[in-house]
Amino acid sequence: MAESGIAVLTQKGREAITSAPQDMSSLCRNILVQVDGNKSLENLQKMFRGLKGFEDSMQKLFAGGYIEVARDCKDLVKALVQQILGPKAPTIIKKIDEMHAKYGDACWEHMDELDKLARMFYGEVIADDLKIRIASLVQESRK
């Protein structure tokens, strides 16, 4: 899977959860149930690691219009944080959600809040890496 980001259900995907098409495989259904708008594509891949047909099932779900990748800057940043921190990411992800709720799309103008939390929980090296990579991603998303 070349793309990265947060997997989200489309309207068709939400409908398929309640009334799955007969030709949909059980693996596709299982994947759909896990797509909650918070998990990155990488997380889904890890969850289904080792299951034969995962990549094909994901391609079918994308091609069929059941799921898509969120392009919202906040979602891309959350996916990046998840990728960098792995199981230690929830603290920062919660802070991103809080900042976005408080400041909206201008939340990236308040990166010092996120940086302070990252330094407290993860140390200077990881906090600096996060700050640089998030700033770069935010800048790219504004182009």
BELQUIZI-V333468 format. One record per backbone hydrogen bond with DSSP energy under -0.5 kcal/mol. NH is the residue of the N-H (numbers start at 1). CO is the residue of the C=O. E is the energy in kcal/mol with one decimal. If there is no record, write none. Layout:
nh=NH co=CO e=E
nh=NH co=CO e=E
This chain:
nh=7 co=39 e=-2.0
nh=8 co=68 e=-2.8
nh=10 co=66 e=-2.4
nh=14 co=10 e=-2.4
nh=15 co=11 e=-2.2
nh=16 co=12 e=-2.0
nh=17 co=13 e=-1.2
nh=18 co=14 e=-1.0
nh=19 co=15 e=-2.4
nh=24 co=21 e=-1.8
nh=29 co=25 e=-2.1
nh=30 co=26 e=-2.5
nh=31 co=27 e=-2.4
nh=32 co=28 e=-2.6
nh=33 co=29 e=-2.1
nh=34 co=30 e=-1.1
nh=34 co=31 e=-0.8
nh=35 co=31 e=-1.0
nh=35 co=32 e=-0.8
nh=36 co=34 e=-0.9
nh=37 co=7 e=-1.0
nh=41 co=5 e=-2.5
nh=44 co=40 e=-2.1
nh=45 co=41 e=-2.3
nh=46 co=42 e=-2.1
nh=47 co=43 e=-2.6
nh=48 co=44 e=-2.1
nh=49 co=46 e=-1.1
nh=51 co=48 e=-2.2
nh=52 co=50 e=-0.6
nh=54 co=51 e=-1.5
nh=57 co=53 e=-2.5
nh=58 co=54 e=-2.6
nh=59 co=55 e=-2.3
nh=60 co=56 e=-2.3
nh=61 co=57 e=-2.3
nh=62 co=58 e=-2.5
nh=63 co=59 e=-3.0
nh=64 co=60 e=-2.5
nh=65 co=62 e=-1.4
nh=66 co=61 e=-2.7
nh=67 co=61 e=-1.2
nh=68 co=8 e=-2.4
nh=70 co=6 e=-3.3
nh=70 co=68 e=-0.5
nh=76 co=72 e=-2.3
nh=77 co=73 e=-2.6
nh=78 co=74 e=-2.4
nh=79 co=75 e=-2.2
nh=80 co=76 e=-2.1
nh=81 co=77 e=-2.7
nh=82 co=78 e=-2.4
nh=83 co=79 e=-2.3
nh=84 co=80 e=-2.5
nh=85 co=81 e=-3.1
nh=86 co=82 e=-2.1
nh=88 co=85 e=-1.9
nh=89 co=86 e=-1.9
nh=91 co=88 e=-0.5
nh=92 co=89 e=-0.7
nh=93 co=89 e=-2.5
nh=94 co=90 e=-2.5
nh=95 co=91 e=-1.6
nh=96 co=92 e=-2.5
nh=97 co=93 e=-2.3
nh=98 co=94 e=-2.4
nh=99 co=95 e=-2.9
nh=100 co=96 e=-2.6
nh=101 co=97 e=-2.3
nh=102 co=98 e=-2.0
nh=103 co=99 e=-3.3
nh=104 co=100 e=-2.1
nh=106 co=103 e=-1.3
nh=107 co=104 e=-1.8
nh=108 co=105 e=-0.6
nh=109 co=106 e=-2.1
nh=110 co=107 e=-1.8
nh=111 co=108 e=-0.8
nh=113 co=110 e=-1.6
nh=114 co=110 e=-0.7
nh=115 co=111 e=-3.0
nh=116 co=112 e=-2.4
nh=117 co=113 e=-1.7
nh=118 co=114 e=-2.6
nh=119 co=115 e=-2.5
nh=120 co=116 e=-1.9
nh=121 co=117 e=-2.4
nh=122 co=118 e=-3.1
nh=123 co=118 e=-0.6
nh=123 co=119 e=-1.1
nh=127 co=123 e=-2.2
nh=128 co=124 e=-2.7
nh=129 co=125 e=-2.1
nh=130 co=126 e=-2.8
nh=131 co=127 e=-2.6
nh=132 co=128 e=-2.4
nh=133 co=129 e=-2.6
nh=134 co=130 e=-3.0
nh=135 co=131 e=-2.3
nh=136 co=132 e=-2.1
nh=137 co=133 e=-2.2
nh=138 co=134 e=-2.9
nh=139 co=135 e=-2.3
nh=140 co=136 e=-2.4
nh=141 co=137 e=-2.3
nh=142 co=138 e=-1.0
nh=142 co=139 e=-0.6
nh=143 co=140 e=-1.2
